[in-house]
Amino acid sequence: MITLGIDIGGSSTKGALVDTATGELVSERVRIETEPFAKPKVIIEAISQISKQLGYSGIIGAGFPGLVKRNVAISAANMHKNWVGADVGQMIKNKTGHPAIILNDADAAGLAEMRFGAEEAKKYNVVMFVTIGTGIGSAIFVNGALFPNTEFGHIKIRGKDAEHRASDAVRRIEKLTWKKWGARFSEVLNTYSFLMSPELYILGGGLSQRFDLYAEYLKVDVPVVPAKLQNLAGIVGAAMAAQEGLANA
């Protein structure tokens, strides 16, 4: 089934048509830039533009960078404060005329990667998918089942949220070398290991495409692999969630 998947981000909103049977994009990926902390109406308009540009009619799936329950945003750490409490699914339906299912963006990407991505994931009982971008997102799978809305990017490490120490945004702002950033990110992963005991880490988000540049600096006693779907996983997983009715309860 061809379904529109949307990946809502802090500085851009991206979307494409996805064949949910294969996980493949069957259209161009449309990207619309927005100002950081853009108000909800700006991003909802961007989603509408993507839908129109792709000539799409049908249910829409969208990954949102925050906690989501029954299509309502419960948190929005890297987004405008007006997102909190917003019924994102209803807003999209009001603007586009199409129903929508919303879920946490890392959960969406993890769902796609577990089904269509890393073969290694099938060998382990507990897998942790970690996205590295403006923030740090997380999704945990136990025997293939998602435990939604974990948001481990906000666990405190040395007095700061993990994503305020080791996101890609922090790496760029502080001009960290790959070695220094790798040491920080290793501390994050090792903290997760202590708390959750995952058997495999899959790294997604923007930095999954640059894994070769920092892999040697990751000092973790758990296997770490890059996401096979790289930065497209969020779009694919959002489309999957919409097609299969996987809204977070």
N, C-alpha and C positions, 0 to 999 in steps of 0.2 A: 504494500500500500504506500502511495506517495503522500508524504505528510510534511508540512512546514515546521522546521525546527528553528528556534530562536535562542541565541545566547546573549543575555543582557549583561553588559559590563559597565565598569565605572567610567570609561571614556569612549566606548563605542558599543553599538548593538549590531549583531551579525545574524544572518539567517540564510537558509538554503532549503531546497526541497530534498527530502531524503527517502530512499527506498528502504522502508523499515524491515523488509525481509532480508536485505543484504548489508545494511548499514552504509550504503554508498550514496554520495551526493549525486543527484540527477539534474542539478541546475548549477549555475554559478553561485558562489557565495557572495551575498550582498552585505556590505559593511557601511554603516552610517555613523560617522563620528559625532559625538556629543560633548558638551562641556562637562568637566568633572562635577559631580553632585548635581546633575541635571534633574529638574523636577519631573515627577512621573509623567505629566502630559507630554513632555518633550520626547521621552523614550517610547511612550505608547504611540505617538505620531510616527516615530521611526519604524516601529513594528508594522504599522499600517502601510507605510511606504514600501517596506520590503515585500509585504504580501501582494501589494498592487504591482510592483515591479516584476514579480515572479508569476503574475497572473494566477494566483492561488485562490481556491475556494474550498474550505473545509476546516476541520479542527486544527488548532495551532498549539504547539508545545513550546514552552519557554523556560529556560533555566535562569534563576534569579540569584544574585549574590547575597544571600541571607537566609534566615530560617523561613520556611514556608509551611503553612498548615491550611488545608482545604482552599488552596489558591490565594490565601491571604498572607502578605509579607509580615512576619513577626519581628524581624530585625533587618537592619540595613546599614551595617557598620561603615561601608565605603560608598554609600549612596546618600541621596538627599533624605533628610529626616521625614519628609512627607510620605515616603514609601511605607513607613511603619504603620500597620493597621489597614493598609490599602488592599482591597480585593482586586488583585492584579488580573485575575482571570476575567472578572466582570468588566474591568476597564478595557481590556483588549476586545472583548465581545461587543461592548458599546461602540467602540471606534471602528472595528472592522466588520462587524456583523457575524463573526465566526466564533464559536465556542473555543475556550482555551483551557489548557491544563498547565499549571505552574508548579515547579519544584526547585529545590536548591540546585544551584548550577554545578557544584561538585558532585552531587548525587546524580545529576543527569549525565555528566561526563563519565562517572564511574560505571553507570549502567551500560553505557555504550561500550566502554573498554572491556568490561567483563564478558560481554556477549560477542563482540566483533574484534577485539584487540588482542591483548597479550595472552598467548597460549599458556604461559607460566601460571596464570591465575587459576587454571583448572586443576593444578597440582596441590593447591593449598586450601586449608579450611578457613583461615582468617586472612583476608587481604585488605590492605589499606591503600586507597587511592588518594593521592595528595596533589592538588593543583597549585602551581606556582605562577603568580602573576602580580596584579596590583596588590592582592592579599594572598593568603594561603587558605585553600579550601580542603575539605576532607570528606571522604565517604568510606564507610567500613562495610565489608561484606563477610558474613559468616555462613559458610557452606553455600555460597552463591547468593544469599539473601541480603538485601540492603537494610542496614540500620540507619534510618534517615536523619538528617539535620544534626550532624555531629558538631560541625563548626569548630574543629580543633585548632584552627588558626588563631583562636582567641585565648588559648591556654597561656598562662603567664610563665615566661622564662626570663630569669634575671630581672624581674620587675616589669617586663613589657609583654604585650601580646606577642605570640610567636611570629605573627605576620609583620609586626613592627620591628623585628630583629632580622628576619631572613626572607622576606618576600623579594620578588624581582624588582619591585619599585624601590625598596630599601637598597638593594645592590647598586642600582643605577644612581640614586640620589647621593649615597655615601661613596660612590665610585670605588666599591670594593673589588679587589681582585677575585678571580674565581677561587683561589686557594682560601682567602679569608671568608668569602661568602660560603664556601663549602664547609668550612669549620662551623660556622653559625648554623647552617642548615642541618649538618650532622647532629648538632646538639638538639635541634628540634625533633628530628626523627628518633633520636635515642630517648628523648622524653616520651614520645608516643609509644615507643617499644616498652618502656617501663610501665606505662599505664594500661596499654591495650594488648601487648604481646602479639602483634601481627606476625605472620610468617612470610609476607611478601609486601614490599612497597612498589606501587606503580606511580610514577611521576607524570602528571599531565600539566595542562596550561601552556603558556608561551615558552617556558624554559624546557619543556620536554623536547623541543626541536634542537636544543643546544647541549644535550646530555653529554656528548663526547668531550665538551670543554670543561666539565666539572666532575665527571664521574670519579676520577682518580682521587678527588679530595673528599669524597664522602666516606667517612669512617663509621660504618654502621654494621652491626653483627646480624643483619637481616638482609636477604637479597633485595636489590633495588634495580628496577628496570624502567625504561622510558615508555610512555604510552604509545602504542602503535598508531592510534588515530590522531595523536598529537593534539593540536589546538582545534580540531574539528569534532572532538568527542562530545562537547557540550551541545552542539547543534544536533548531532545524531541521537544522543540520549534524550533530548527534549522531544524530538519527533517520536521516538519510541514510547515515551511516557504518554504523549497525547494519544497515540494510536491504541495503546494498551490500557488506557485509563489508570495510570499509575500516580494519581495525585496523592500527596502526603496527607495522611489522616490527621 
